[in-house]
């Protein structure tokens, strides 16, 4: 996935899942960028499938 703030590309698993102090931590699906900590929504399943099908472009 690509960070909406800094443009850093990372795997969703590399991102920081949930915030410890957030009252919505149990239900929050946001993924924080490992570089700038900006909260991004998770990639839709369709986007993930298309990336697998076509591979990463650099």
C-alpha distance matrix in Angstrom:
0.0 3.8 6.7 9.2 12.0 11.9 9.3 8.3 5.6 5.4 5.8 6.2 9.8 9.9 9.3 12.7 13.7 16.4 19.1 22.5 24.5 22.9 25.3 22.5 20.9 21.9 20.5 17.5 14.1 12.2 9.8 10.9 9.3 11.4 12.7 13.9 13.8 12.6 12.0 9.1 9.7 8.1 6.7 10.1 11.7 12.7 9.4 8.8 12.4 12.3 9.8 12.2 15.1 14.6 12.8 10.6 12.4 13.2
3.8 0.0 3.8 6.3 8.8 8.4 5.6 5.6 4.3 6.3 8.5 9.2 12.6 11.7 10.6 13.7 15.2 17.5 19.6 23.1 24.8 23.2 25.8 23.4 22.0 23.6 22.1 18.7 15.7 13.1 10.8 10.8 8.5 10.9 11.1 11.8 12.4 10.9 11.2 8.6 10.4 10.1 9.2 12.6 14.8 15.3 11.8 12.0 15.5 14.7 12.3 15.2 17.7 16.5 14.8 11.9 12.7 12.7
6.7 3.8 0.0 3.8 5.4 5.8 4.7 5.3 6.4 7.9 10.4 10.3 13.4 12.0 9.9 12.2 14.0 15.7 17.2 20.8 22.1 20.6 23.4 21.3 20.1 22.2 20.9 17.2 14.8 11.6 9.4 8.4 6.1 9.2 8.9 8.7 9.2 7.3 8.2 6.6 9.4 10.4 10.7 14.2 17.0 17.9 14.6 15.0 18.6 18.1 15.9 18.7 21.3 20.3 18.5 15.7 16.2 15.8
9.2 6.3 3.8 0.0 3.8 6.2 5.9 8.3 9.7 11.6 13.8 13.3 16.6 15.5 13.0 14.8 16.1 17.1 18.4 22.1 22.8 20.9 23.4 21.3 20.8 23.0 21.2 17.6 15.5 12.2 11.1 10.4 9.0 12.4 11.7 10.4 10.8 7.8 8.5 6.7 9.3 11.3 11.5 14.5 17.8 18.3 15.3 16.5 20.0 19.1 17.5 20.7 22.9 21.7 20.6 17.8 17.9 17.7
12.0 8.8 5.4 3.8 0.0 3.8 5.9 8.3 10.9 12.9 15.7 15.4 18.2 16.5 13.9 15.2 17.1 17.7 18.3 21.8 22.2 20.7 23.6 22.1 21.5 24.2 22.8 19.0 17.5 13.9 12.6 10.7 8.9 11.8 10.2 8.1 9.3 6.6 8.8 8.7 12.0 14.3 15.0 18.2 21.4 22.0 18.9 19.9 23.5 22.7 20.7 23.8 26.2 24.8 23.3 20.3 20.1 19.2
11.9 8.4 5.8 6.2 3.8 0.0 3.8 5.6 9.1 11.5 14.8 15.4 17.9 15.6 13.7 15.4 18.0 19.2 19.8 23.1 23.9 22.9 26.1 24.6 23.6 26.2 25.2 21.4 19.6 16.0 13.9 11.6 8.7 10.6 8.2 7.1 9.7 8.3 11.1 11.0 14.4 16.0 16.4 19.8 22.6 23.2 19.8 20.4 23.9 22.9 20.5 23.4 25.8 24.1 22.2 18.8 18.5 17.0
9.3 5.6 4.7 5.9 5.9 3.8 0.0 3.8 6.3 9.5 12.8 13.9 16.8 14.8 13.5 16.0 18.3 20.1 21.3 24.8 25.9 24.7 27.7 25.8 24.6 26.8 25.6 21.9 19.5 16.3 14.0 12.5 9.5 11.5 9.7 9.8 12.0 10.4 12.4 11.1 13.9 14.8 14.4 17.7 20.2 20.4 16.8 17.5 20.7 19.5 17.0 20.0 22.3 20.4 18.6 15.2 14.7 13.4
8.3 5.6 5.3 8.3 8.3 5.6 3.8 0.0 3.8 6.5 10.1 11.8 14.1 11.7 11.0 13.8 16.5 18.8 20.2 23.4 25.0 24.1 27.3 25.5 23.8 25.9 25.1 21.5 19.0 15.9 13.0 11.3 7.7 8.7 7.2 8.7 10.9 10.5 12.5 11.5 14.4 14.5 14.4 17.9 20.0 20.7 17.1 16.8 20.2 19.4 16.4 18.9 21.6 20.0 17.5 14.1 14.2 12.7
5.6 4.3 6.4 9.7 10.9 9.1 6.3 3.8 0.0 3.8 7.1 9.4 11.9 10.1 10.2 13.7 16.0 18.7 20.7 23.9 25.9 24.9 27.9 25.7 23.8 25.3 24.4 21.1 18.2 15.6 12.5 11.9 8.7 9.6 9.5 11.6 12.9 12.5 13.5 11.8 13.8 13.0 12.2 15.6 17.1 17.8 14.2 13.6 16.8 16.1 12.9 15.2 18.0 16.5 14.0 10.7 11.5 10.6
5.4 6.3 7.9 11.6 12.9 11.5 9.5 6.5 3.8 0.0 3.8 6.4 8.2 6.5 7.3 11.0 13.2 16.4 18.6 21.6 24.0 23.2 26.1 23.9 21.6 22.9 22.3 19.3 16.3 14.1 10.7 10.4 7.8 8.0 9.3 11.8 12.2 12.6 13.0 11.5 13.3 11.8 11.5 15.0 16.1 17.4 14.3 12.7 16.0 16.2 13.0 14.5 17.8 17.1 14.2 11.5 13.4 12.9
5.8 8.5 10.4 13.8 15.7 14.8 12.8 10.1 7.1 3.8 0.0 3.8 5.3 5.3 6.9 10.6 12.0 15.5 18.3 21.1 23.8 22.9 25.5 23.0 20.5 21.2 20.7 18.1 14.8 13.5 10.2 11.1 9.6 9.8 12.2 14.5 14.1 14.5 14.0 12.2 12.9 10.5 10.2 13.3 13.7 15.5 12.8 10.5 13.7 14.6 11.6 12.3 16.0 16.0 13.3 11.5 14.2 14.6
6.2 9.2 10.3 13.3 15.4 15.4 13.9 11.8 9.4 6.4 3.8 0.0 3.8 5.4 5.4 8.5 9.0 12.3 15.4 18.3 21.0 19.8 22.1 19.4 17.0 17.6 16.9 14.4 11.1 10.1 7.2 9.0 8.9 9.9 12.8 14.4 13.0 13.1 11.7 9.9 10.1 7.4 8.1 11.2 11.9 14.4 12.3 10.1 13.6 15.1 12.8 13.6 17.2 17.8 15.6 14.2 17.0 17.7
9.8 12.6 13.4 16.6 18.2 17.9 16.8 14.1 11.9 8.2 5.3 3.8 0.0 3.8 5.5 7.9 8.3 12.1 15.1 17.3 20.5 19.9 22.2 19.8 16.8 17.2 17.3 15.2 12.3 11.9 8.8 10.3 10.5 10.2 13.7 15.7 14.1 15.1 13.8 12.8 13.1 10.4 11.5 14.3 14.3 17.1 15.4 12.7 15.7 17.7 15.3 15.3 19.0 20.0 17.5 16.3 19.3 19.9
9.9 11.7 12.0 15.5 16.5 15.6 14.8 11.7 10.1 6.5 5.3 5.4 3.8 0.0 3.8 6.7 8.8 12.5 14.8 17.0 20.1 19.9 22.7 20.8 17.8 18.8 19.2 16.7 14.2 12.7 9.1 9.1 8.2 7.0 10.3 12.8 11.7 13.4 13.0 12.7 14.0 12.2 13.3 16.6 17.2 19.7 17.4 15.0 18.3 19.7 16.8 17.2 21.0 21.2 18.4 16.5 19.0 18.9
9.3 10.6 9.9 13.0 13.9 13.7 13.5 11.0 10.2 7.3 6.9 5.4 5.5 3.8 0.0 3.8 6.2 9.5 11.7 14.4 17.1 16.6 19.5 17.6 14.8 16.4 16.5 13.6 11.4 9.4 5.6 5.3 5.3 5.4 9.0 10.5 8.6 10.0 9.3 9.4 11.0 10.0 12.0 15.4 16.7 19.3 17.1 15.3 18.9 20.2 17.7 18.8 22.4 22.6 20.1 18.1 20.3 20.2
12.7 13.7 12.2 14.8 15.2 15.4 16.0 13.8 13.7 11.0 10.6 8.5 7.9 6.7 3.8 0.0 3.8 6.5 8.2 10.7 13.5 13.3 16.4 14.9 11.9 13.8 14.6 11.8 10.6 8.7 5.7 4.8 6.7 6.5 10.1 10.7 7.9 9.8 8.9 10.2 11.8 11.4 14.2 17.4 18.9 21.8 19.9 18.3 21.9 23.4 21.2 22.1 25.7 26.2 23.8 21.8 24.1 23.9
13.7 15.2 14.0 16.1 17.1 18.0 18.3 16.5 16.0 13.2 12.0 9.0 8.3 8.8 6.2 3.8 0.0 3.8 6.9 9.4 12.3 11.6 14.0 12.1 8.9 10.3 11.0 8.6 7.5 6.8 5.2 6.5 9.5 10.1 13.6 13.8 10.6 11.6 9.4 10.3 10.8 10.1 13.4 16.0 17.4 20.6 19.3 17.7 21.1 23.1 21.4 22.2 25.7 26.6 24.6 23.1 25.6 25.9
16.4 17.5 15.7 17.1 17.7 19.2 20.1 18.8 18.7 16.4 15.5 12.3 12.1 12.5 9.5 6.5 3.8 0.0 3.8 6.6 9.0 7.8 10.2 8.5 5.4 7.7 8.7 6.3 7.0 6.5 6.8 7.7 11.3 12.4 15.5 14.8 11.0 11.7 9.2 10.9 11.2 11.6 15.2 17.5 19.3 22.5 21.5 20.4 23.7 25.7 24.3 25.3 28.6 29.5 27.8 26.3 28.6 28.9
19.1 19.6 17.2 18.4 18.3 19.8 21.3 20.2 20.7 18.6 18.3 15.4 15.1 14.8 11.7 8.2 6.9 3.8 0.0 3.8 5.6 5.3 8.6 8.3 5.7 9.0 10.6 8.5 10.2 9.1 9.5 9.0 12.4 13.2 15.7 14.5 10.7 11.8 10.0 12.7 13.7 14.8 18.4 20.9 22.9 26.0 24.8 23.8 27.3 29.1 27.5 28.7 32.0 32.8 30.9 29.1 31.2 31.2
22.5 23.1 20.8 22.1 21.8 23.1 24.8 23.4 23.9 21.6 21.1 18.3 17.3 17.0 14.4 10.7 9.4 6.6 3.8 0.0 3.8 5.7 8.3 9.3 6.5 9.3 11.9 10.9 13.1 12.6 13.0 12.5 15.7 15.8 18.4 17.4 13.7 15.3 13.8 16.5 17.4 18.1 21.8 24.1 25.8 29.1 28.1 26.9 30.2 32.2 30.7 31.5 35.0 35.9 33.9 32.2 34.5 34.4
24.5 24.8 22.1 22.8 22.2 23.9 25.9 25.0 25.9 24.0 23.8 21.0 20.5 20.1 17.1 13.5 12.3 9.0 5.6 3.8 0.0 3.8 6.4 8.7 7.4 10.7 12.9 11.9 14.7 14.0 14.9 14.1 17.4 17.9 20.0 18.2 14.6 15.8 14.4 17.5 18.4 19.9 23.7 25.9 27.9 31.1 30.1 29.2 32.6 34.5 33.0 34.2 37.6 38.3 36.5 34.7 36.7 36.5
22.9 23.2 20.6 20.9 20.7 22.9 24.7 24.1 24.9 23.2 22.9 19.8 19.9 19.9 16.6 13.3 11.6 7.8 5.3 5.7 3.8 0.0 3.8 5.3 5.2 8.7 10.0 8.8 12.0 11.5 13.2 13.1 16.7 18.0 20.0 18.1 14.3 14.6 12.5 15.3 15.7 17.5 21.3 23.2 25.4 28.5 27.6 27.2 30.5 32.3 31.2 32.5 35.7 36.5 35.0 33.3 35.3 35.4
25.3 25.8 23.4 23.4 23.6 26.1 27.7 27.3 27.9 26.1 25.5 22.1 22.2 22.7 19.5 16.4 14.0 10.2 8.6 8.3 6.4 3.8 0.0 3.8 5.6 7.8 9.0 9.2 12.9 13.3 15.7 16.2 19.9 21.4 23.6 21.7 17.9 17.8 15.3 17.6 17.4 19.0 22.7 24.1 26.2 29.3 29.0 28.6 31.7 33.7 32.9 34.2 37.2 38.3 37.0 35.6 37.7 38.1
22.5 23.4 21.3 21.3 22.1 24.6 25.8 25.5 25.7 23.9 23.0 19.4 19.8 20.8 17.6 14.9 12.1 8.5 8.3 9.3 8.7 5.3 3.8 0.0 3.8 5.5 5.5 5.6 9.4 10.4 13.3 14.6 18.3 20.2 22.7 20.9 17.1 16.6 13.5 15.1 14.3 15.7 19.4 20.5 22.5 25.7 25.5 25.2 28.2 30.2 29.7 30.9 33.8 35.0 33.9 32.8 34.9 35.6
20.9 22.0 20.1 20.8 21.5 23.6 24.6 23.8 23.8 21.6 20.5 17.0 16.8 17.8 14.8 11.9 8.9 5.4 5.7 6.5 7.4 5.2 5.6 3.8 0.0 3.8 5.6 5.2 8.4 9.3 11.3 12.6 16.4 17.7 20.5 19.3 15.4 15.6 12.7 14.4 13.9 14.7 18.4 19.9 21.6 25.0 24.6 23.8 26.9 29.1 28.2 29.1 32.3 33.5 32.1 30.9 33.3 33.8
21.9 23.6 22.2 23.0 24.2 26.2 26.8 25.9 25.3 22.9 21.2 17.6 17.2 18.8 16.4 13.8 10.3 7.7 9.0 9.3 10.7 8.7 7.8 5.5 3.8 0.0 3.8 5.9 8.6 10.9 13.0 15.0 18.7 20.0 23.1 22.3 18.5 18.5 15.3 16.3 15.1 15.1 18.6 19.6 20.7 24.3 24.4 23.4 26.1 28.7 28.1 28.7 31.7 33.3 32.2 31.4 34.0 34.9
20.5 22.1 20.9 21.2 22.8 25.2 25.6 25.1 24.4 22.3 20.7 16.9 17.3 19.2 16.5 14.6 11.0 8.7 10.6 11.9 12.9 10.0 9.0 5.5 5.6 3.8 0.0 3.8 6.4 9.3 12.2 14.8 18.4 20.4 23.3 22.3 18.6 17.9 14.3 14.6 12.7 13.0 16.3 16.8 18.3 21.6 22.0 21.4 24.0 26.4 26.2 27.1 29.8 31.5 30.6 30.0 32.5 33.7
17.5 18.7 17.2 17.6 19.0 21.4 21.9 21.5 21.1 19.3 18.1 14.4 15.2 16.7 13.6 11.8 8.6 6.3 8.5 10.9 11.9 8.8 9.2 5.6 5.2 5.9 3.8 0.0 3.8 5.7 8.8 11.3 14.9 17.1 19.8 18.6 15.1 14.1 10.5 11.0 9.5 10.3 13.9 15.1 17.1 20.2 20.0 19.6 22.6 24.6 24.1 25.3 28.2 29.4 28.5 27.4 29.7 30.7
14.1 15.7 14.8 15.5 17.5 19.6 19.5 19.0 18.2 16.3 14.8 11.1 12.3 14.2 11.4 10.6 7.5 7.0 10.2 13.1 14.7 12.0 12.9 9.4 8.4 8.6 6.4 3.8 0.0 3.8 6.6 9.9 13.1 15.5 18.3 17.6 14.4 13.3 9.6 8.9 6.8 6.7 10.3 11.5 13.5 16.7 16.3 15.8 18.9 20.9 20.3 21.5 24.4 25.7 24.7 23.8 26.2 27.3
12.2 13.1 11.6 12.2 13.9 16.0 16.3 15.9 15.6 14.1 13.5 10.1 11.9 12.7 9.4 8.7 6.8 6.5 9.1 12.6 14.0 11.5 13.3 10.4 9.3 10.9 9.3 5.7 3.8 0.0 3.8 6.6 9.8 12.6 15.0 14.0 10.9 9.5 5.8 5.5 4.8 6.1 9.8 12.1 14.6 17.4 16.2 16.0 19.5 20.9 19.9 21.6 24.5 25.2 24.0 22.6 24.6 25.3
9.8 10.8 9.4 11.1 12.6 13.9 14.0 13.0 12.5 10.7 10.2 7.2 8.8 9.1 5.6 5.7 5.2 6.8 9.5 13.0 14.9 13.2 15.7 13.3 11.3 13.0 12.2 8.8 6.6 3.8 0.0 3.8 6.6 9.1 11.8 11.5 8.7 8.1 5.5 5.2 6.2 6.2 9.5 12.6 14.7 17.5 15.7 14.9 18.6 19.9 18.3 19.8 23.1 23.5 21.8 20.1 22.1 22.5
10.9 10.8 8.4 10.4 10.7 11.6 12.5 11.3 11.9 10.4 11.1 9.0 10.3 9.1 5.3 4.8 6.5 7.7 9.0 12.5 14.1 13.1 16.2 14.6 12.6 15.0 14.8 11.3 9.9 6.6 3.8 0.0 3.8 6.3 8.6 7.9 4.9 5.3 4.3 6.0 8.7 9.6 12.4 15.8 18.1 20.5 18.3 17.6 21.3 22.3 20.2 22.0 25.3 25.3 23.2 21.0 22.7 22.4
9.3 8.5 6.1 9.0 8.9 8.7 9.5 7.7 8.7 7.8 9.6 8.9 10.5 8.2 5.3 6.7 9.5 11.3 12.4 15.7 17.4 16.7 19.9 18.3 16.4 18.7 18.4 14.9 13.1 9.8 6.6 3.8 0.0 3.8 5.4 5.7 4.6 5.4 6.5 7.2 10.4 11.0 12.8 16.6 18.8 20.8 18.0 17.3 21.0 21.5 19.0 20.9 24.2 23.7 21.4 18.7 20.0 19.4
11.4 10.9 9.2 12.4 11.8 10.6 11.5 8.7 9.6 8.0 9.8 9.9 10.2 7.0 5.4 6.5 10.1 12.4 13.2 15.8 17.9 18.0 21.4 20.2 17.7 20.0 20.4 17.1 15.5 12.6 9.1 6.3 3.8 0.0 3.8 6.1 5.8 8.3 9.9 11.0 13.9 13.9 15.7 19.4 21.1 23.2 20.4 19.1 22.8 23.4 20.5 22.0 25.4 24.9 22.2 19.4 20.9 19.8
12.7 11.1 8.9 11.7 10.2 8.2 9.7 7.2 9.5 9.3 12.2 12.8 13.7 10.3 9.0 10.1 13.6 15.5 15.7 18.4 20.0 20.0 23.6 22.7 20.5 23.1 23.3 19.8 18.3 15.0 11.8 8.6 5.4 3.8 0.0 3.8 6.1 8.3 11.0 12.2 15.7 16.2 17.6 21.4 23.4 25.1 22.0 21.1 24.8 24.8 21.8 23.7 26.9 25.9 23.2 20.0 20.8 19.1
13.9 11.8 8.7 10.4 8.1 7.1 9.8 8.7 11.6 11.8 14.5 14.4 15.7 12.8 10.5 10.7 13.8 14.8 14.5 17.4 18.2 18.1 21.7 20.9 19.3 22.3 22.3 18.6 17.6 14.0 11.5 7.9 5.7 6.1 3.8 0.0 3.9 5.5 9.0 11.0 14.7 16.1 17.9 21.6 24.1 25.7 22.7 22.4 26.1 26.1 23.5 25.7 28.8 27.8 25.4 22.3 22.8 21.4
13.8 12.4 9.2 10.8 9.3 9.7 12.0 10.9 12.9 12.2 14.1 13.0 14.1 11.7 8.6 7.9 10.6 11.0 10.7 13.7 14.6 14.3 17.9 17.1 15.4 18.5 18.6 15.1 14.4 10.9 8.7 4.9 4.6 5.8 6.1 3.9 0.0 3.8 6.3 9.0 12.5 14.0 16.5 20.0 22.6 24.6 22.0 21.6 25.4 25.8 23.5 25.5 28.7 28.2 26.0 23.2 24.3 23.3
12.6 10.9 7.3 7.8 6.6 8.3 10.4 10.5 12.5 12.6 14.5 13.1 15.1 13.4 10.0 9.8 11.6 11.7 11.8 15.3 15.8 14.6 17.8 16.6 15.6 18.5 17.9 14.1 13.3 9.5 8.1 5.3 5.4 8.3 8.3 5.5 3.8 0.0 3.8 6.3 10.0 12.3 14.6 17.9 20.9 22.7 20.1 20.2 24.0 24.3 22.3 24.7 27.6 27.0 25.2 22.5 23.4 22.7
12.0 11.2 8.2 8.5 8.8 11.1 12.4 12.5 13.5 13.0 14.0 11.7 13.8 13.0 9.3 8.9 9.4 9.2 10.0 13.8 14.4 12.5 15.3 13.5 12.7 15.3 14.3 10.5 9.6 5.8 5.5 4.3 6.5 9.9 11.0 9.0 6.3 3.8 0.0 3.8 6.8 9.4 12.2 15.3 18.3 20.3 18.2 18.4 22.1 22.8 21.2 23.5 26.4 26.3 24.7 22.5 23.8 23.7
9.1 8.6 6.6 6.7 8.7 11.0 11.1 11.5 11.8 11.5 12.2 9.9 12.8 12.7 9.4 10.2 10.3 10.9 12.7 16.5 17.5 15.3 17.6 15.1 14.4 16.3 14.6 11.0 8.9 5.5 5.2 6.0 7.2 11.0 12.2 11.0 9.0 6.3 3.8 0.0 3.8 6.4 8.7 11.7 14.9 16.7 14.5 15.0 18.7 19.1 17.8 20.3 23.0 22.9 21.6 19.6 20.9 21.3
9.7 10.4 9.4 9.3 12.0 14.4 13.9 14.4 13.8 13.3 12.9 10.1 13.1 14.0 11.0 11.8 10.8 11.2 13.7 17.4 18.4 15.7 17.4 14.3 13.9 15.1 12.7 9.5 6.8 4.8 6.2 8.7 10.4 13.9 15.7 14.7 12.5 10.0 6.8 3.8 0.0 3.8 6.5 8.8 12.0 14.1 12.6 13.2 16.7 17.5 16.8 19.1 21.6 22.0 21.3 19.8 21.5 22.5
8.1 10.1 10.4 11.3 14.3 16.0 14.8 14.5 13.0 11.8 10.5 7.4 10.4 12.2 10.0 11.4 10.1 11.6 14.8 18.1 19.9 17.5 19.0 15.7 14.7 15.1 13.0 10.3 6.7 6.1 6.2 9.6 11.0 13.9 16.2 16.1 14.0 12.3 9.4 6.4 3.8 0.0 3.8 6.4 9.0 11.5 10.2 10.0 13.5 14.9 14.1 15.9 18.6 19.4 18.6 17.6 19.7 21.1
6.7 9.2 10.7 11.5 15.0 16.4 14.4 14.4 12.2 11.5 10.2 8.1 11.5 13.3 12.0 14.2 13.4 15.2 18.4 21.8 23.7 21.3 22.7 19.4 18.4 18.6 16.3 13.9 10.3 9.8 9.5 12.4 12.8 15.7 17.6 17.9 16.5 14.6 12.2 8.7 6.5 3.8 0.0 3.8 6.4 8.2 6.4 6.8 10.2 11.2 10.7 12.8 15.2 15.9 15.4 14.7 16.8 18.6
10.1 12.6 14.2 14.5 18.2 19.8 17.7 17.9 15.6 15.0 13.3 11.2 14.3 16.6 15.4 17.4 16.0 17.5 20.9 24.1 25.9 23.2 24.1 20.5 19.9 19.6 16.8 15.1 11.5 12.1 12.6 15.8 16.6 19.4 21.4 21.6 20.0 17.9 15.3 11.7 8.8 6.4 3.8 0.0 3.8 5.4 5.4 6.6 8.9 10.2 11.0 12.9 14.6 15.8 16.2 16.2 18.4 20.7
11.7 14.8 17.0 17.8 21.4 22.6 20.2 20.0 17.1 16.1 13.7 11.9 14.3 17.2 16.7 18.9 17.4 19.3 22.9 25.8 27.9 25.4 26.2 22.5 21.6 20.7 18.3 17.1 13.5 14.6 14.7 18.1 18.8 21.1 23.4 24.1 22.6 20.9 18.3 14.9 12.0 9.0 6.4 3.8 0.0 3.8 5.5 5.1 6.3 8.7 10.0 10.7 12.3 14.4 14.9 15.8 18.4 21.2
12.7 15.3 17.9 18.3 22.0 23.2 20.4 20.7 17.8 17.4 15.5 14.4 17.1 19.7 19.3 21.8 20.6 22.5 26.0 29.1 31.1 28.5 29.3 25.7 25.0 24.3 21.6 20.2 16.7 17.4 17.5 20.5 20.8 23.2 25.1 25.7 24.6 22.7 20.3 16.7 14.1 11.5 8.2 5.4 3.8 0.0 3.8 5.4 5.2 6.2 8.7 10.0 10.5 12.2 13.6 14.8 17.0 20.1
9.4 11.8 14.6 15.3 18.9 19.8 16.8 17.1 14.2 14.3 12.8 12.3 15.4 17.4 17.1 19.9 19.3 21.5 24.8 28.1 30.1 27.6 29.0 25.5 24.6 24.4 22.0 20.0 16.3 16.2 15.7 18.3 18.0 20.4 22.0 22.7 22.0 20.1 18.2 14.5 12.6 10.2 6.4 5.4 5.5 3.8 0.0 3.8 5.4 5.1 6.2 8.7 9.8 10.6 11.3 11.7 13.7 16.6
8.8 12.0 15.0 16.5 19.9 20.4 17.5 16.8 13.6 12.7 10.5 10.1 12.7 15.0 15.3 18.3 17.7 20.4 23.8 26.9 29.2 27.2 28.6 25.2 23.8 23.4 21.4 19.6 15.8 16.0 14.9 17.6 17.3 19.1 21.1 22.4 21.6 20.2 18.4 15.0 13.2 10.0 6.8 6.6 5.1 5.4 3.8 0.0 3.8 5.5 5.2 6.3 8.7 10.1 10.0 10.7 13.6 16.3
12.4 15.5 18.6 20.0 23.5 23.9 20.7 20.2 16.8 16.0 13.7 13.6 15.7 18.3 18.9 21.9 21.1 23.7 27.3 30.2 32.6 30.5 31.7 28.2 26.9 26.1 24.0 22.6 18.9 19.5 18.6 21.3 21.0 22.8 24.8 26.1 25.4 24.0 22.1 18.7 16.7 13.5 10.2 8.9 6.3 5.2 5.4 3.8 0.0 3.8 5.4 5.1 6.1 8.7 9.6 11.6 14.4 17.6
12.3 14.7 18.1 19.1 22.7 22.9 19.5 19.4 16.1 16.2 14.6 15.1 17.7 19.7 20.2 23.4 23.1 25.7 29.1 32.2 34.5 32.3 33.7 30.2 29.1 28.7 26.4 24.6 20.9 20.9 19.9 22.3 21.5 23.4 24.8 26.1 25.8 24.3 22.8 19.1 17.5 14.9 11.2 10.2 8.7 6.2 5.1 5.5 3.8 0.0 3.8 5.4 5.0 6.0 7.9 9.7 11.8 15.3
9.8 12.3 15.9 17.5 20.7 20.5 17.0 16.4 12.9 13.0 11.6 12.8 15.3 16.8 17.7 21.2 21.4 24.3 27.5 30.7 33.0 31.2 32.9 29.7 28.2 28.1 26.2 24.1 20.3 19.9 18.3 20.2 19.0 20.5 21.8 23.5 23.5 22.3 21.2 17.8 16.8 14.1 10.7 11.0 10.0 8.7 6.2 5.2 5.4 3.8 0.0 3.8 5.4 5.3 5.2 6.3 9.0 12.2
12.2 15.2 18.7 20.7 23.8 23.4 20.0 18.9 15.2 14.5 12.3 13.6 15.3 17.2 18.8 22.1 22.2 25.3 28.7 31.5 34.2 32.5 34.2 30.9 29.1 28.7 27.1 25.3 21.5 21.6 19.8 22.0 20.9 22.0 23.7 25.7 25.5 24.7 23.5 20.3 19.1 15.9 12.8 12.9 10.7 10.0 8.7 6.3 5.1 5.4 3.8 0.0 3.8 5.7 5.2 7.7 11.0 14.1
15.1 17.7 21.3 22.9 26.2 25.8 22.3 21.6 18.0 17.8 16.0 17.2 19.0 21.0 22.4 25.7 25.7 28.6 32.0 35.0 37.6 35.7 37.2 33.8 32.3 31.7 29.8 28.2 24.4 24.5 23.1 25.3 24.2 25.4 26.9 28.8 28.7 27.6 26.4 23.0 21.6 18.6 15.2 14.6 12.3 10.5 9.8 8.7 6.1 5.0 5.4 3.8 0.0 3.8 5.8 9.2 11.6 15.2
14.6 16.5 20.3 21.7 24.8 24.1 20.4 20.0 16.5 17.1 16.0 17.8 20.0 21.2 22.6 26.2 26.6 29.5 32.8 35.9 38.3 36.5 38.3 35.0 33.5 33.3 31.5 29.4 25.7 25.2 23.5 25.3 23.7 24.9 25.9 27.8 28.2 27.0 26.3 22.9 22.0 19.4 15.9 15.8 14.4 12.2 10.6 10.1 8.7 6.0 5.3 5.7 3.8 0.0 3.8 6.8 8.3 12.0
12.8 14.8 18.5 20.6 23.3 22.2 18.6 17.5 14.0 14.2 13.3 15.6 17.5 18.4 20.1 23.8 24.6 27.8 30.9 33.9 36.5 35.0 37.0 33.9 32.1 32.2 30.6 28.5 24.7 24.0 21.8 23.2 21.4 22.2 23.2 25.4 26.0 25.2 24.7 21.6 21.3 18.6 15.4 16.2 14.9 13.6 11.3 10.0 9.6 7.9 5.2 5.2 5.8 3.8 0.0 3.8 6.5 9.7
10.6 11.9 15.7 17.8 20.3 18.8 15.2 14.1 10.7 11.5 11.5 14.2 16.3 16.5 18.1 21.8 23.1 26.3 29.1 32.2 34.7 33.3 35.6 32.8 30.9 31.4 30.0 27.4 23.8 22.6 20.1 21.0 18.7 19.4 20.0 22.3 23.2 22.5 22.5 19.6 19.8 17.6 14.7 16.2 15.8 14.8 11.7 10.7 11.6 9.7 6.3 7.7 9.2 6.8 3.8 0.0 3.8 6.4
12.4 12.7 16.2 17.9 20.1 18.5 14.7 14.2 11.5 13.4 14.2 17.0 19.3 19.0 20.3 24.1 25.6 28.6 31.2 34.5 36.7 35.3 37.7 34.9 33.3 34.0 32.5 29.7 26.2 24.6 22.1 22.7 20.0 20.9 20.8 22.8 24.3 23.4 23.8 20.9 21.5 19.7 16.8 18.4 18.4 17.0 13.7 13.6 14.4 11.8 9.0 11.0 11.6 8.3 6.5 3.8 0.0 3.8
13.2 12.7 15.8 17.7 19.2 17.0 13.4 12.7 10.6 12.9 14.6 17.7 19.9 18.9 20.2 23.9 25.9 28.9 31.2 34.4 36.5 35.4 38.1 35.6 33.8 34.9 33.7 30.7 27.3 25.3 22.5 22.4 19.4 19.8 19.1 21.4 23.3 22.7 23.7 21.3 22.5 21.1 18.6 20.7 21.2 20.1 16.6 16.3 17.6 15.3 12.2 14.1 15.2 12.0 9.7 6.4 3.8 0.0
